[in-house]
Amino acid sequence: MPIYTATFCLMKENLGANCLGHAFVALTRFDVNEENQLVSTVQLSGFLGVPSGHPDSLKRKLKKNIVRMDIDFIGNHGVWMDEEWHYYDRGEPLYGRTFLLTEAQYLALSEKDKKLKDEWKNAIDEAVEDLNISTDKQNKFKIYEYERYSKQLHAREKEKSEAEGRPARLHDFDMNVFGPSPNTCKMEAVSFLASVLTLEQAQSLEGLHIAVPRLSGKNFDPVYFYSHGDFDVHTKASGEVIKTRKNNSNNATLSWAIPPQIVELPDGTIQPFAINVDLEKVRTVVSRLIKLEWLFINAKIDKKHSQRRDKLIYFIGDLYKRFSIVDYDKSRARVLNHFFSPRSIHLESIQQANRLFDTLCDTIINQHDNDASMLAGLAAHLSEKDQIKLCEILDRKEILKKRSCCQCAIL
């Protein structure tokens, strides 16, 4: 029997958000696979502001460089769209509150999600045709090809909606949080979930300020996702080409690395996926493993080590995925809490992960790779920059000093 949830997610500065934060929604279906283990499929959606004007204008450059926000703060519209995974599958935590859904509620929210995404696209297409700007597409854009005219398109949709007596399909985006009518990512996320929340739950999400994500109340748990499937190629602003996964790829999916530990009901909470070992240790290990996986995926290592690199990446992924294993108890199938944590597997995984961390560190200190069967020996072939990153991931910066001492002794 599947379990359905909706999670109100909060993104903070550790993931690149500005000081106000960013809020969005994760819809999840949890199923049981053939091995009686829990698997999850996650859909992330949120409300994002849209920029206007030329992408290389001084105004947009200043906003990007100073406040890290390439959007119009007021006087424009936003769009409900898929969130980009590459912010959320890198081992840094989001913070979330998870609510239990019935199948009907899950399907209704999934349909609402699709409707909101279709509506703004249809509104843009119609406004583009009405304003006769269909030949003026942008090659460089953030969200859609005609966004340099987004204010005019927004005004046109407002005009049509008033004339036709219907709600506008382009929702206002207004970050004047002390003004009379703000409308932000947080407000749209809470509104999206309104049909499945009690009044008390909705008010608690509003927290200290209805429009500011960072001030969204208490009882948020760290949330870790991981992606799996085919890679895409991304070129960073620096020109560096890296592998990543995108949510529009056919074979890529997003899952919970650690299932939600507290799930809220209208009248209380449950822990259907409780992990029965030290949760802080699990979070630390999972975070480090996911970061290490991406480090080795994108590390510049000689092709002759490619087979061993693939084995190490698989081993790392297998380790952290064990923490998302919560076994299914068929004898309690009629009870909601019918999953149980395989404590022995989780304890063994923590020990294996720590042994891997120690071996990687020893390799960097001694700078040797004498045994081709040792996967951790690959650390000796990382660039100095990546070795520093590895030490930072494992919170063992003192290793770099030990390595320097070893090198001096050899000389």
N, C-alpha and C positions, 0 to 999 in steps of 0.2 A: 504494500500500500504506500503510494508516494506521500511525502510530506511537502507542503508548500509554505513558503515564507516570503515576507517583504521586509527589506532592511533599509532603514533610513541611514545613509552613509554620510560621514563628515570627513572631508579631505583638509589636512592642515599643511603647514609650511614644509614639513618633512617630505611631502610629495610634490612640492612646487606651487602650492596655493599661496595667494596673498594673505595678508594679516587677517582678513575677514573670514577666510575659509571658503570652502565650496561644498554644497550639499547636493545629493542625488539619491536615486533609489536603485536597489538591487532586488530583482525578482528571482527566486530560486525554486527549482523543483529538485527534491531529494528522492532518489530511487535506490533500489537494492539490486545489485548485479547478480550474475550467476553464482558468484562465490559468497553470496549473502553479505556483501559489504556495501556500505553507503557510497553512492556517487552523486555528484551535484552538477547541475547546469545553471549558470548564472547569466542574467540579462541586466546590464547596467544602462540606465537612462537618466538624463538630467536636463535642466534648463540652462542654456548658455546665451550670454549676450552676443550681439552682432556688431561689428564695426561698420563704419561708413567712410566714404572718401577713398582716395588713392592709397593703396597699401604701402607706398614708399613716401607718403606725405610726412612732414616733420611732426605733425600732431600725433600721428599713429606711432611713429618711432619713439617719441618721448614717452608715450603711455606704456609702450612695451619695455623700454629700458628703465623707467623710473618706478612704475607700479606693477610691472609684469602683467598687464592686462590690455590686450588688443581688442577693446570693445568700447562702445559708447555708453557712458555711465548713466545718462538720462536721455529722454527724447527719442528713443528708438525701440525696436522690438527684440525679443529673444526667440529661441527655438528649442523645442523639446526634441532631443536627439540621443543617439547612442553615445555613451561615454567612451573615450579612447582608453583601451586596456593598458597601454604601455606606462601609464602612470601608476597602475594598481597591481601589476603582477611582478614587481621587482623586489619583494621582500620587506618593503616598508609598510607599516600598518596604516590602514584607515581606522576610523572609529565608527561604530554603528550600534543601532538598536534594532532588534529583529522581532517581527510580529508574525504569529502563526496565522495562516490563511486556510480557508476551506478551498476545495477544488474550484467551486463556483466563483469564489472571490479572486482566486489566482487567474482564472480564465477571463474574468471581467477586467482585471487590471491589465492583463496582457493585450486584450482587445483595445482598451483605452490607450495604452502605450502606442499601439500601432496607429490608432486614429489620430492622436496628437501629432505623430510624425508625418502622417500623410497630409493632414490639414494645412500645416504651414507651407509644405511644398506646393500644394495646389494653389494656395493663396498667392505665393510668389509667382508661379507660372501665369496665373490670371492677371496679376498686376503688371508683370513684365509685358504681356501682350497689350494690355490697356494703355500703357505708357509708351509703347512702340520702341522698346530698347532691347529687343531680342537679339539684335546683331552686335550688341556691345558687351560680349562676355569677357570676363577676366581670366587670364591664364594663371594668375597668382591670386589666391583668395584663401580665406580662413575657413568659411563654412559653406557658402554657395557662390555661384559664378557672378551674380549681379549684386553682391553685397555693398559695393561702392554706392549703389543707389538705394540702400536699405531704408533710409528715412523716407524717401519718396514712395517706396513700395509700401511701407508701413502706413503712411498717410492715405494712400489709395485704398488699402484694405479697410481702414477705419471708415472711410467715406462710403464704400460699398456696403459694409455691414450695417451702418446706420440707415442707408437707403432701403436695404432689404429686411431690416428689422430682425437681425440675428447677431449673436456674439461674434466679435472679430476673431479670425483664426490666427492672427499674429498677435501674441500677447505682449503687452508693454514690458520693457525691461527698464527698471528705474532703481538705481542704487542710492538715491537720496534717502538714506534710512531714517533721517529725521524729518523728512517731508510728509505731506499729507497722504500720499498714495504710492509708497514704495512697492516694487514687485521684483523679487530676486529669486535665485535658484532655490533657496530654502523655502520660500513661500510657495513656489510651484510644486516642490517635492511634497510638502505637507498637504497641499491641496490634492495632489495626485493620490495620496494615501487616505484622504479623508473618509472615504466610504468604508474603510476597514478598521479605522481607529475609533476608540471611544473618545468622547470630548476631553476626558482627563488626559488620555495619551497624547492627543493633538496639542493640548495646552502645555504639556510637559516638554514636548519637542520645541515649542516656541521659545521656551527658556526665558532668558533675560531680555531678548529683543526678537520680535516676530520676523524681522527681515535679515538678521545677521547670523550666518551659519555658525560662526565661532561661538556664539552665545546660545547654543541649542540645548541647554539643560544638562542634566546629569545622567548617570547610569549607562554611559557608552562604553562598549567593550572593543579592544583591538580586533581588527578584521584583517586577515591575510588571504589573498587570492593567489592562484597560480594559473598560468595558461599552458595549453598543450596543443600540439598539432603542427601544421605547416608554418614555416617561417616566411616573413616578408623582409624586404630590404628597406632600410631607412637611412637617408643622408642627413646628418646633423648640421646645424648652422656652421660648425667648424669645418665641414667638408668630410668628416669621418663617416664611413659607411658601416652600419651595424646591422645585425640581424634582430628582428623583433617579431611580435605577432600582432595582427590587427583583427578587430572584431568583424570585419567584413570578409575575412578569408573563409573559404569553403570548409576547410578541415580544422580550423582553430576553435577551441572552446575555452571557457573560463570556469574555474571551480574553486570551492573553498579549500584552502590548505588546512585550516583548522575549523571544523564545523562550529556554528554558533553555540556558545556555551549557555546562554540564557535566551529563551524564547518567550516573548510576552503574549499572554492571553488577555481577553477583555477584563478578567477579574483576578489576575495573578501572573505567575511565571512558572515555566517548566524547564527542565534540562534534559531534553530527549537525547542529546549527543554528548553527554558529559564525559570529559577525559579525566581518568582517575589517577593521574600522576601530577607532579608539580607543573602547573599550567604555565608559570613564568619561564621555567626551563624549556618547556615545549615551544613557547613563542620565540624564545631566543634562538633555539636550534633551528626551527623552521625558517625564521628570518635569515639566518646566516647561510643556510643551505640554498635557499632560492637566490640569494645574492651571488653565492659562489657559482651556481649553475650558469647564470647570465655572464659572469666574469669569464668562465672557460668557453662559453658559446662564442663570445666575441673576441677572445684573446688571439693575438697574432702568434701562432705557433707553427713551426715547420710542418709541412704536409706529411713528412714521414712519421709523425706522431698522431696523425688524424684518427687512426683506428683506436688508439689508446685514449685519445681525447673523447671520442664518442662513448667509450665504455665508462669513463669517469663521469661524464655528464649524465648518462643513464643511471649510474650508481647513486649520484647525488639526488636526482629526481625521485628515484625509488625510495630513498631514505625519507624525504619530506612527505611524500605521498602516503607513507604509512600512518602519519598522524591524522590523515583524513579518513582512515579506515575506522569505522564504528560498526561492529558486527550486528547482524539482525537476529533477533531471538524469535523464531517461529512460534514457540510455545506461548508467547505473550503478544501475538499479532493483533489482538483486539484492544490492547492497551497502548496509549499514545507513547509512553516511555518504553518502547520495545526494542531499543538499541542498547548495546553495552560496549564499554571501552575495553579493548583487548590490552589490559595493563602490561602484560609481559612483552608484547610486541612493542609498545611505546617505550618501555624502559630499555629494552634491547636497542631500539633505534637511537635513543639518546646516547647510549654508550658507544654505539658504532659511529655516530656523528662526531662525538668528542675525540674518538681515536683518529678519525679522518682529519679533524682540525689539527691535532697534535702532529700527525705525520706530515701534513702540508707545511706546518711551521718548521719542523726539523729539516725538511728539504730546503726551505729558504735559508735557514741559518747556515747549513753546511754546503749548499749549492752543489749537490751531487745527485745523480740519477743513475745509480749503479745497477738497478734491477728493473729491467724493462717490464716485468710483470706487475710492478708496483704502480698503481694508477696515480697515487699522490706524487710520484716522482716528476710528473709533468710540471709541478710548480717550479722546478729548476729551469724550465724552458720559457717561463713567462718573462716578459719585459720587466725592467726595473719598476716602471710605472704600475704595471699590473700586480707585481709582487707587493708594492706598497698598498695598493687597493685591497689585496687579499688580507694583509695584516690589519688594515682598518676594519674590514668586515668582521674579522675574528676578535677585534678589540685587543690585539697583541702587538702594539707598535714597538714595544721593547725588543721585539725580534730583530728589527732593523739594526739596532745597536749591537746585538749579539753577532749578527752577520758581519758587521764592519770589523768587530774584534777578531772573528775567525779569519777574515780576509787579511788583516794585518799580521796575524800569527803566521799565515802561510807565506806572506812576503818576507 
